[in-house]
Amino acid sequence: PKRPRVTSSPKASAPSGSSAAAKASAPSASSAATKASPAKPAPPASLAPLSAAEKLREYRLVASFRQGKRASVDDFHRFLLSLGTGEEPGVGDPRHGMFWALVASLLSVQCRDRVALAATRAMLRLCAGEGAAGVAALGEEELLRLVHSCNFCASKARYVRAAAEHAQRHGGRVPREYDAL
C-alpha cells in the first residue's frame, strides 16, 4: 500500500492570526545575529605565512627525510632535466629535448609518473633521434600502442600527434612564443 503524501507542514496549517504563524515567519534573534556577524577571524598562527627562515627549515627537514629515498617523480624530473643536455639516449639533437618534454608532460596528466616516463622512453626508442618528425610519421595504431598504458590513451595519442604535427610546421621544434603555441 502507498503512503499518503503530506502536502503541508504543521506551521503552514496554523491560522494566519495565530502566534505560531508569526513565530514561523519572523527571523529569530540568533539568525539575525549571524547575518550581521563581523568579518572572519584571523587564521590561527599555524596557518600564517612562513618566514624565509621557517621555509628553509622545512625544506631542510624534507630534504633530510628524503635523503637516500627515491620517488618516481624524481626519475621523471631527472628525465626532463636531461633532455636538453643530450644525456638521455634516443633524444639525438638536444634541440629535440623541448619536444620530448612536451610529450612527457602531455602523457603525465592524470597518470603516474613512472607510467608516463616508460611510454615516453618507448616512443624515444622507436623514434631515435628524429623528434617531432619521427612521432608525426608513426601510424595511429602504433602511437596508440605506445601510450596504451597511460590513462585516456586515445586522447593522449591524438594530442601527441597534434603536438608533433604542430612542431613540424615550426621547423620540428616546439615554438617558444606563446601565440605560436
CORWOPE-V474654 format. One line per field, one symbol per residue. phi: phi as a letter, one per 40 degrees, with the letter a starting at -180 (. if undefined). A space follows every 50 residues. Layout:
phi = ???
//
This chain:
phi = .cccccbbcdccccdccccccccccccccccccccbccddccccdcbcdc ccccccccccccccccdgbbbccccccccccccccgcccgcgddccdccc cccccccccfacdcccccccccccccbdgcgccccccccdccccccbdcc cfcccccccccccccccccbggbccccdccc
//
